Each structure stands twice: as C-alpha cells, then as structure tokens.
Amino acid sequence: MFIDQARIAVKAGSGGDGACSFRREKFVPRGGPDGGDGGHGGHIIFKASTRVSTLLDFRYLRHYEAPSGHYGQGSNRSGSAGADVIIPVPIGTIIKEEDTETILADLINDQQTVIIAHGGKGGRGNSNFATPTNRAPREFETGTPGEERSLILELKLLADVGLVGLPNAGKSTLISSISSAHPEIASYPFTTLRPHLGVVSVTEDQSFVVADIPGLIEGAHEGKGLGFQFLRHIQRTAFLLFLLDISEWSVEDPVTSLLTLRHELESYDADLAQRPFAIVATKIDSQGTGELRQTLQSYCESHQLSFFPISAVTREGLPALLAFLAQQVSNVRNTCETSS
C-alpha cells in the first residue's frame, strides 16, 4: 500500500530535576551541598532512509514520545539523559507544523537528519548554587518540558523524469519497458493506483530515475479522479514527458488531451508550466491510418515542441527517446551544479 501523507503527534522528553542534597560523612562536619544535575530529555529526530518507501507505518502508529531525563542525585551524580527517538522516513519527505502548515524540514538526501522536537534541559542541583555567602543552598531547578508538536508528513517522490498522461496513455507500459519497475498493466482506466519509480540505465556510468504518475483527468487539480492525490509528486521531477495515446482505438484528440494536461498542472502549481517537457505519441504499433499521430506531430512542429512517436511494446522509437532524456537530465543536473 502506498501512503504519501500522514498526521502524527510527537513529544520530546522532559529534563530531569536537579537534586537538593548535602554531603554527610563521618568526621566531615561541613560536607556542603552535593546535589547533581538532572539529565536532558530525549529529542525526536527524523531521518531520511532509502530503506523506507512510503509513510504506511504512520497510519498505525501516530504518537511518538521520547523518554525523559532522570533526576540528579547526591554525591554530585547527574541523572542520565533520555534516549533520542529516531524516526525513519522516505527520502523526499516534507515535515510541516499541522496548525500553521509551516515547513519544518525537507529531507531530500539519504541519511539526512533533523531534530523536530528538542528534549527539555535538565535542572541544576543545589551544588551549583553554593557561594561564599550561601554555603548551604537549598535551591535547585526542575527540568524543562520537552517540545510537543502535531505534524503533517508529506512524501514527494524524487525523480529526474515524470510521466504524465490521461488514464491508459501507456505510462506503465513505458516504464516497465525501459526500467525494472513492474506496475500493473491493464486495458481499463486507473490501473495505476500509486506512483512507481524506475531506474533507467543508459550507459555503465549514466542513469536517471523515471516516475510513473497515476493518470490525470480534467479537473484533477480540483480533486477529481486520482490525479490530485499524486500531483504533488510531479513537483519533484526535473523534466516532464506528456504521453498521448494515438492508437486507432483512442477516443480523445491528442492535442486536446495535451492542452488538458498542461492546464491541470498549471492550475495545481504555476511553476510546473515552466518545467521543460517533451511530447510522446504512444502505441504507434496500433495507430491505424496515423491520422491522430499526424495531427499531434503537426501541432508539435508548429509550436517547436520535441516530439517522439514510440511503441513500448515493440520498442520502436525508444532508443531515440532515451538518448534525448539522458541529454536533458544531464543538462538539468549541470545547471543545478552551476547554480549551486
């Protein structure tokens, strides 16, 4: 089951109280204060990990609490600190404050960690308050409480190329043909119920990640169909491929479908309209007279759009498409390295 959003509550541990104690030893008439400090409370720490792929665990466990620090003791013995609670999350997880939806962290690298709730500080024992004029202080500090937060966890998959299209446009077939991903493939709409990632190897030292986004429909940005649930994952992709069915059984005009998809992305996030993209005509092995293919190709030529007719089944056109994608991904990565 693919879960990409969750609500949880976390509470860091409270600090332990400092001790109020006085040294008592035989033949030592003026032992003095020896109360130790309390231990610090444990932190709540989130850690990005490749071992986790969804937020499914947070559906069943929604409350996380770190242990508190122990109180101080006599003989200047400090209390032990509470252990930190480390919560693994998938790479690409955004952590937000539930009330304000303020982004607290965006974990995009493997092993990246962030302290979301700090543990309370341990209180000082009375030995810390001894002065030349106050040699027997009874003053000590209590530990401070740990931070408590209500959080929204949101997963946005990280990929170089995002496959966008209406239901049954051939996205799942394409990603299964060019990578080791094995999404469900069938002839009915909304076969794909979760995003899939596939690694495409171009050469021994060059590869890129492709994301198969479940089919969008008109009105997806308003919550229609399954698109709204997964549109957030498109925001993480550097390059977009619009897949359009031009088979003889298609009932949609490919140009109209393209405009619909572009409108849905722009309505959801205006920045997506500026994302580099290319057009892919799918299922050319069953294009019939080729009228739909010609219509789409003419539109792309008139608007100077990159156009690739392919068949994921026969692999016709795939080498040219993969070479183009490899170059585009390389360009995007070089641009990012230069800007950073």
VOPAGU-2260 file (C-alpha; in pm, 1 decimal, decimal comma):
REM VOPAGU-2260
SITE   aa  ch    i         X         Y         Z
SITE  MET   A    0       0,0       0,0       0,0
SITE  PHE   A    1     139,5     339,8     -96,5
SITE  ILE   A    2      77,1     610,0     164,1
SITE  ASP   A    3     220,1     956,1      93,3
SITE  GLN   A    4      60,2    1169,3     364,7
SITE  ALA   A    5      20,7    1122,2     739,9
SITE  ARG   A    6     -59,2    1314,2    1056,9
SITE  ILE   A    7     128,5    1233,1    1374,9
SITE  ALA   A    8     199,7    1380,2    1719,0
SITE  VAL   A    9     545,4    1385,1    1875,4
SITE  LYS   A   10     666,2    1476,9    2223,5
SITE  ALA   A   11    1026,2    1512,4    2328,5
SITE  GLY   A   12    1133,8    1401,0    2673,8
SITE  SER   A   13    1132,8    1642,3    2967,3
SITE  GLY   A   14    1451,1    1725,5    3154,1
SITE  GLY   A   15    1511,2    1563,8    3491,1
SITE  ASP   A   16    1501,1    1768,3    3811,4
SITE  GLY   A   17    1818,9    1870,9    3984,3
SITE  ALA   A   18    1880,4    1725,8    4330,3
SITE  CYS   A   19    1890,4    1900,6    4663,3
SITE  SER   A   20    2135,8    1702,8    4871,2
SITE  PHE   A   21    2404,5    1759,0    5134,6
SITE  ARG   A   22    2716,5    1559,7    5188,3
SITE  ARG   A   23    2707,4    1350,4    5505,6
SITE  GLU   A   24    3026,8    1172,3    5603,4
SITE  LYS   A   25    3175,2    1066,1    5930,0
SITE  PHE   A   26    3440,0    1305,7    6053,6
SITE  VAL   A   27    3336,9    1563,8    5789,3
SITE  PRO   A   28    3138,1    1821,8    5987,2
SITE  ARG   A   29    3073,9    2059,6    5700,0
SITE  GLY   A   30    3006,9    1840,2    5396,4
SITE  GLY   A   31    2828,6    2102,8    5192,2
SITE  PRO   A   32    2576,5    2069,1    4905,4
SITE  ASP   A   33    2629,2    1785,3    4658,1
SITE  GLY   A   34    2306,3    1768,3    4459,7
SITE  GLY   A   35    2364,8    1659,7    4096,9
SITE  ASP   A   36    2202,6    1791,1    3780,2
SITE  GLY   A   37    1910,0    1628,8    3606,6
SITE  GLY   A   38    1957,5    1465,6    3267,1
SITE  HIS   A   39    1834,0    1618,0    2943,0
SITE  GLY   A   40    1522,6    1476,6    2778,3
SITE  GLY   A   41    1545,9    1280,6    2454,8
SITE  HIS   A   42    1496,7    1451,3    2117,1
SITE  ILE   A   43    1256,1    1348,0    1840,9
SITE  ILE   A   44    1470,9    1306,8    1530,0
SITE  PHE   A   45    1358,0    1231,7    1173,8
SITE  LYS   A   46    1599,7    1053,7     942,4
SITE  ALA   A   47    1565,1    1004,3     566,5
SITE  SER   A   48    1637,0     648,8     457,6
SITE  THR   A   49    1632,0     450,1     135,9
SITE  ARG   A   50    1502,8     155,1     339,0
SITE  VAL   A   51    1161,3     322,9     367,5
SITE  SER   A   52     948,4     391,7      61,3
SITE  THR   A   53     609,1     503,4     198,8
SITE  LEU   A   54     452,9     659,7     508,4
SITE  LEU   A   55     248,8     346,1     573,8
SITE  ASP   A   56     387,5     290,9     925,7
SITE  PHE   A   57     244,1     622,8    1040,1
SITE  ARG   A   58    -107,7     503,5     965,5
SITE  TYR   A   59     -81,6     259,0    1256,1
SITE  LEU   A   60     149,4     444,0    1494,8
SITE  ARG   A   61      69,7     812,7    1524,8
SITE  HIS   A   62     214,3     909,3    1862,0
SITE  TYR   A   63     585,7     920,7    1936,5
SITE  GLU   A   64     732,5    1016,6    2273,9
SITE  ALA   A   65    1095,2    1029,4    2380,4
SITE  PRO   A   66    1195,8     930,4    2735,9
SITE  SER   A   67    1257,7    1200,0    2992,7
SITE  GLY   A   68    1590,3    1259,3    3162,6
SITE  HIS   A   69    1649,2    1112,4    3509,0
SITE  TYR   A   70    1668,6    1331,9    3816,3
SITE  GLY   A   71    2000,8    1418,1    3976,5
SITE  GLN   A   72    2125,0    1250,0    4292,6
SITE  GLY   A   73    2354,3    1314,2    4581,1
SITE  SER   A   74    2733,3    1293,3    4562,5
SITE  ASN   A   75    2710,9    1522,3    4259,4
SITE  ARG   A   76    2572,4    1240,8    4043,9
SITE  SER   A   77    2394,7    1370,6    3735,4
SITE  GLY   A   78    2086,3    1196,0    3603,2
SITE  SER   A   79    2115,2    1005,6    3277,3
SITE  ALA   A   80    1981,0    1169,2    2963,0
SITE  GLY   A   81    1672,2    1035,3    2789,9
SITE  ALA   A   82    1739,0     838,7    2472,0
SITE  ASP   A   83    1662,9    1009,8    2140,8
SITE  VAL   A   84    1381,7     867,1    1929,0
SITE  ILE   A   85    1490,3     838,2    1565,6
SITE  ILE   A   86    1202,9     806,6    1317,7
SITE  PRO   A   87    1294,6     683,3     965,8
SITE  VAL   A   88    1106,1     837,7     674,0
SITE  PRO   A   89    1139,1     804,9     294,0
SITE  ILE   A   90    1367,7    1036,5     103,4
SITE  GLY   A   91    1159,6    1329,8     -20,4
SITE  THR   A   92     952,3    1367,4     296,7
SITE  ILE   A   93     839,4    1716,4     394,6
SITE  ILE   A   94     761,3    1776,6     763,0
SITE  LYS   A   95     508,4    2051,0     839,4
SITE  GLU   A   96     357,7    2201,5    1152,9
SITE  GLU   A   97      -6,4    2094,5    1143,7
SITE  ASP   A   98    -160,3    2418,5    1274,1
SITE  THR   A   99      27,0    2663,1    1051,6
SITE  GLU   A  100     148,9    2423,6     778,3
SITE  THR   A  101     492,0    2580,8     819,5
SITE  ILE   A  102     760,5    2361,3     663,4
SITE  LEU   A  103     998,2    2246,7     936,3
SITE  ALA   A  104    1218,6    2022,9     722,2
SITE  ASP   A  105    1255,0    1883,1     371,4
SITE  LEU   A  106    1454,5    1560,3     374,7
SITE  ILE   A  107    1590,6    1501,1      25,5
SITE  ASN   A  108    1919,0    1319,5      95,0
SITE  ASP   A  109    1983,7     970,9     227,4
SITE  GLN   A  110    2074,7     969,1     599,7
SITE  GLN   A  111    1977,5    1336,2     635,5
SITE  THR   A  112    1854,5    1404,5     989,7
SITE  VAL   A  113    1670,4    1685,6    1162,8
SITE  ILE   A  114    1564,6    1743,1    1523,2
SITE  ILE   A  115    1194,1    1826,1    1512,9
SITE  ALA   A  116    1122,9    1833,1    1887,0
SITE  HIS   A  117    1401,5    1920,2    2130,7
SITE  GLY   A  118    1420,2    1749,3    2465,5
SITE  GLY   A  119    1391,3    1956,1    2780,7
SITE  LYS   A  120    1700,1    2067,6    2969,1
SITE  GLY   A  121    1788,5    1903,1    3297,3
SITE  GLY   A  122    1763,1    2115,2    3609,8
SITE  ARG   A  123    2069,5    2214,2    3811,6
SITE  GLY   A  124    2130,4    2059,3    4151,0
SITE  ASN   A  125    2185,9    2267,3    4461,6
SITE  SER   A  126    2563,5    2225,8    4439,1
SITE  ASN   A  127    2555,0    2479,5    4155,2
SITE  PHE   A  128    2415,0    2749,2    4382,9
SITE  ALA   A  129    2681,5    2740,0    4656,8
SITE  THR   A  130    2856,9    3073,2    4715,1
SITE  PRO   A  131    3090,5    3204,1    4983,0
SITE  THR   A  132    2792,9    3368,1    5149,0
SITE  ASN   A  133    2546,0    3084,7    5088,3
SITE  ARG   A  134    2725,3    2765,5    5171,4
SITE  ALA   A  135    2416,3    2551,7    5225,1
SITE  PRO   A  136    2175,5    2639,5    4943,9
SITE  ARG   A  137    1852,2    2451,0    4924,5
SITE  GLU   A  138    1779,9    2590,4    4582,7
SITE  PHE   A  139    1761,6    2360,1    4280,5
SITE  GLU   A  140    1599,9    2366,2    3935,6
SITE  THR   A  141    1331,9    2148,0    3788,7
SITE  GLY   A  142    1375,9    2015,8    3436,3
SITE  THR   A  143    1208,4    2196,1    3148,6
SITE  PRO   A  144     939,9    2016,1    2948,1
SITE  GLY   A  145    1020,1    1875,0    2604,9
SITE  GLU   A  146     873,4    2022,0    2289,1
SITE  GLU   A  147     542,6    1881,2    2170,4
SITE  ARG   A  148     423,8    1910,6    1810,6
SITE  SER   A  149     145,5    1797,5    1583,4
SITE  LEU   A  150     289,8    1725,7    1239,4
SITE  ILE   A  151     190,3    1662,0     880,7
SITE  LEU   A  152     423,8    1433,3     687,6
SITE  GLU   A  153     405,6    1463,4     311,1
SITE  LEU   A  154     602,7    1248,9      69,2
SITE  LYS   A  155     703,6    1386,4    -270,5
SITE  LEU   A  156     892,1    1134,9    -480,9
SITE  LEU   A  157    1226,5    1240,9    -623,6
SITE  ALA   A  158    1272,6    1165,8    -992,3
SITE  ASP   A  159    1450,9    1309,8   -1294,3
SITE  VAL   A  160    1165,1    1246,8   -1539,9
SITE  GLY   A  161     792,3    1239,9   -1471,3
SITE  LEU   A  162     549,3    1056,8   -1699,3
SITE  VAL   A  163     223,5    1248,6   -1729,4
SITE  GLY   A  164     -84,0    1139,1   -1921,0
SITE  LEU   A  165    -451,3    1055,2   -1918,6
SITE  PRO   A  166    -556,0     707,9   -1799,1
SITE  ASN   A  167    -437,1     431,4   -2034,1
SITE  ALA   A  168    -190,7     657,3   -2214,2
SITE  GLY   A  169      78,7     389,7   -2187,4
SITE  LYS   A  170     280,4     524,6   -1893,0
SITE  SER   A  171     303,9     194,3   -1707,0
SITE  THR   A  172     396,6       4,4   -2022,9
SITE  LEU   A  173     670,9     253,5   -2099,6
SITE  ILE   A  174     830,0     249,1   -1754,2
SITE  SER   A  175     820,8    -131,4   -1748,5
SITE  SER   A  176     995,4    -137,3   -2089,1
SITE  ILE   A  177    1279,0      99,7   -2000,9
SITE  SER   A  178    1340,7       0,2   -1637,4
SITE  SER   A  179    1296,2    -284,1   -1389,9
SITE  ALA   A  180     974,0    -137,3   -1249,9
SITE  HIS   A  181     670,1    -364,2   -1282,0
SITE  PRO   A  182     349,0    -165,4   -1236,9
SITE  GLU   A  183      14,2    -327,7   -1309,5
SITE  ILE   A  184     -82,9    -300,2   -1676,0
SITE  ALA   A  185    -438,8    -345,5   -1799,2
SITE  SER   A  186    -683,3    -204,4   -2053,9
SITE  TYR   A  187    -913,8     -33,9   -1804,0
SITE  PRO   A  188    -871,7     320,8   -1664,3
SITE  PHE   A  189    -683,2     397,6   -1342,4
SITE  THR   A  190    -483,9      75,2   -1347,0
SITE  THR   A  191    -201,7     254,7   -1164,9
SITE  LEU   A  192    -310,0     340,4    -811,3
SITE  ARG   A  193      29,2     453,7    -682,2
SITE  PRO   A  194     334,4     625,6    -829,7
SITE  HIS   A  195     615,2     396,8    -944,6
SITE  LEU   A  196     984,2     474,1    -973,9
SITE  GLY   A  197    1213,4     311,3   -1226,2
SITE  VAL   A  198    1587,3     349,0   -1280,6
SITE  VAL   A  199    1684,9     374,3   -1647,6
SITE  SER   A  200    2044,2     275,5   -1726,3
SITE  VAL   A  201    2174,5     448,0   -2039,0
SITE  THR   A  202    2542,4     356,3   -2005,6
SITE  GLU   A  203    2752,3     195,1   -1733,5
SITE  ASP   A  204    2804,9     530,8   -1562,6
SITE  GLN   A  205    2487,3     714,9   -1661,3
SITE  SER   A  206    2134,6     654,8   -1536,5
SITE  PHE   A  207    1828,0     851,5   -1437,2
SITE  VAL   A  208    1506,6     795,2   -1241,8
SITE  VAL   A  209    1161,7     796,5   -1403,8
SITE  ALA   A  210     835,2     837,6   -1210,5
SITE  ASP   A  211     507,6     694,8   -1341,2
SITE  ILE   A  212     236,4     928,2   -1209,9
SITE  PRO   A  213    -119,1     782,9   -1198,5
SITE  GLY   A  214    -346,3     908,1   -1476,8
SITE  LEU   A  215    -482,0    1260,0   -1461,8
SITE  ILE   A  216    -823,0    1368,4   -1583,6
SITE  GLU   A  217    -979,9    1706,3   -1642,6
SITE  GLY   A  218   -1044,8    1869,6   -1306,0
SITE  ALA   A  219    -767,3    1675,1   -1130,7
SITE  HIS   A  220    -638,7    1993,1    -961,8
SITE  GLU   A  221    -983,6    2025,7    -801,0
SITE  GLY   A  222    -972,8    1672,5    -663,6
SITE  LYS   A  223   -1139,3    1479,3    -945,7
SITE  GLY   A  224   -1014,9    1129,3   -1018,3
SITE  LEU   A  225    -689,9    1014,2    -863,1
SITE  GLY   A  226    -473,1    1291,7   -1000,6
SITE  PHE   A  227    -499,2    1537,4    -712,1
SITE  GLN   A  228    -369,4    1274,7    -472,7
SITE  PHE   A  229     -49,7    1232,8    -673,3
SITE  LEU   A  230       5,4    1572,5    -838,2
SITE  ARG   A  231     247,9    1663,7    -559,1
SITE  HIS   A  232     493,7    1405,0    -688,9
SITE  ILE   A  233     524,1    1586,3   -1022,7
SITE  GLN   A  234     666,0    1887,3    -837,2
SITE  ARG   A  235     984,9    1691,1    -765,7
SITE  THR   A  236    1058,2    1595,1   -1126,9
SITE  ALA   A  237    1309,2    1794,2   -1330,9
SITE  PHE   A  238    1170,5    1705,3   -1673,4
SITE  LEU   A  239     818,7    1609,7   -1787,5
SITE  LEU   A  240     707,4    1369,1   -2058,7
SITE  PHE   A  241     349,5    1407,1   -2177,9
SITE  LEU   A  242     228,6    1070,1   -2306,9
SITE  LEU   A  243     -60,2    1081,2   -2554,1
SITE  ASP   A  244    -245,7     783,2   -2699,3
SITE  ILE   A  245    -263,5     798,6   -3080,2
SITE  SER   A  246    -388,5     442,6   -3136,7
SITE  GLU   A  247    -688,1     380,6   -3361,4
SITE  TRP   A  248    -897,5     294,2   -3052,1
SITE  SER   A  249    -834,7     627,5   -2882,6
SITE  VAL   A  250   -1144,9     842,7   -2845,3
SITE  GLU   A  251    -950,4    1152,4   -2735,0
SITE  ASP   A  252    -799,9    1411,3   -2964,1
SITE  PRO   A  253    -428,5    1412,3   -2866,7
SITE  VAL   A  254    -391,0    1790,5   -2893,2
SITE  THR   A  255    -695,7    1845,3   -2672,7
SITE  SER   A  256    -556,8    1591,5   -2424,6
SITE  LEU   A  257    -222,3    1771,9   -2417,2
SITE  LEU   A  258    -386,2    2108,2   -2350,7
SITE  THR   A  259    -596,5    1949,9   -2075,0
SITE  LEU   A  260    -290,2    1802,6   -1904,8
SITE  ARG   A  261     -98,4    2128,3   -1929,2
SITE  HIS   A  262    -391,1    2318,2   -1781,9
SITE  GLU   A  263    -425,3    2078,2   -1489,2
SITE  LEU   A  264     -57,4    2105,3   -1399,5
SITE  GLU   A  265     -56,3    2483,0   -1426,7
SITE  SER   A  266    -373,1    2509,3   -1215,9
SITE  TYR   A  267    -216,7    2294,1    -946,4
SITE  ASP   A  268     122,1    2470,0    -945,8
SITE  ALA   A  269     207,8    2758,3   -1179,9
SITE  ASP   A  270     577,5    2664,3   -1164,9
SITE  LEU   A  271     501,7    2338,1   -1344,8
SITE  ALA   A  272     413,0    2535,1   -1656,8
SITE  GLN   A  273     778,1    2645,6   -1674,2
SITE  ARG   A  274     918,3    2294,0   -1638,7
SITE  PRO   A  275    1095,5    2162,6   -1954,3
SITE  PHE   A  276     894,0    1893,5   -2131,7
SITE  ALA   A  277     858,1    1681,8   -2443,5
SITE  ILE   A  278     567,9    1509,3   -2620,6
SITE  VAL   A  279     548,4    1133,2   -2669,3
SITE  ALA   A  280     294,8     970,0   -2901,1
SITE  THR   A  281     235,2     618,9   -2769,2
SITE  LYS   A  282     104,3     296,5   -2921,9
SITE  ILE   A  283     221,9     367,6   -3276,9
SITE  ASP   A  284     214,7      -9,2   -3337,1
SITE  SER   A  285    -165,8      25,5   -3349,9
SITE  GLN   A  286    -200,3     375,8   -3494,1
SITE  GLY   A  287    -425,0     266,2   -3781,0
SITE  THR   A  288    -426,8     529,1   -4055,2
SITE  GLY   A  289    -197,5     750,9   -3847,4
SITE  GLU   A  290    -434,6    1047,0   -3855,8
SITE  LEU   A  291    -403,0    1117,7   -3482,5
SITE  ARG   A  292     -26,1    1088,6   -3499,5
SITE  GLN   A  293      -9,4    1337,4   -3785,5
SITE  THR   A  294    -237,3    1580,2   -3602,4
SITE  LEU   A  295     -19,3    1572,1   -3292,9
SITE  GLN   A  296     305,7    1589,4   -3486,8
SITE  SER   A  297     184,9    1892,1   -3684,0
SITE  TYR   A  298      92,0    2068,7   -3360,8
SITE  CYS   A  299     434,3    1997,3   -3207,8
SITE  GLU   A  300     616,6    2117,7   -3518,5
SITE  SER   A  301     417,0    2440,6   -3531,3
SITE  HIS   A  302     491,8    2506,8   -3163,4
SITE  GLN   A  303     853,0    2383,5   -3183,5
SITE  LEU   A  304     798,3    2107,8   -2929,7
SITE  SER   A  305    1014,4    1795,0   -2905,7
SITE  PHE   A  306     809,1    1504,6   -3042,0
SITE  PHE   A  307     877,1    1130,6   -3014,0
SITE  PRO   A  308     648,3     859,1   -3157,7
SITE  ILE   A  309     708,1     528,8   -2977,7
SITE  SER   A  310     576,1     182,3   -2914,3
SITE  ALA   A  311     671,0      48,3   -2572,6
SITE  VAL   A  312     559,7    -298,4   -2684,4
SITE  THR   A  313     778,1    -326,2   -2996,3
SITE  ARG   A  314    1036,0     -76,8   -2856,1
SITE  GLU   A  315    1017,1     128,1   -3174,6
SITE  GLY   A  316    1138,7     480,2   -3108,7
SITE  LEU   A  317    1266,8     403,7   -2756,1
SITE  PRO   A  318    1641,8     441,6   -2827,9
SITE  ALA   A  319    1594,0     794,3   -2962,2
SITE  LEU   A  320    1370,3     887,7   -2668,8
SITE  LEU   A  321    1612,7     754,3   -2407,5
SITE  ALA   A  322    1908,8     931,2   -2567,6
SITE  PHE   A  323    1710,9    1256,0   -2564,7
SITE  LEU   A  324    1608,9    1211,6   -2198,9
SITE  ALA   A  325    1964,2    1131,4   -2094,2
SITE  GLN   A  326    2082,9    1454,6   -2252,5
SITE  GLN   A  327    1803,9    1659,7   -2094,0
SITE  VAL   A  328    1867,0    1514,8   -1748,5
SITE  SER   A  329    2238,9    1583,2   -1788,7
SITE  ASN   A  330    2164,0    1943,6   -1883,9
SITE  VAL   A  331    1938,5    1991,8   -1581,5
SITE  ARG   A  332    2197,5    1843,6   -1345,4
SITE  ASN   A  333    2473,6    2060,0   -1486,8
SITE  THR   A  334    2255,3    2368,0   -1446,6
SITE  CYS   A  335    2184,4    2278,0   -1083,0
SITE  GLU   A  336    2554,7    2223,5   -1010,7
SITE  THR   A  337    2645,8    2555,6   -1172,5
SITE  SER   A  338    2378,9    2748,9    -979,7
SITE  SER   A  339    2481,9    2590,8    -650,3
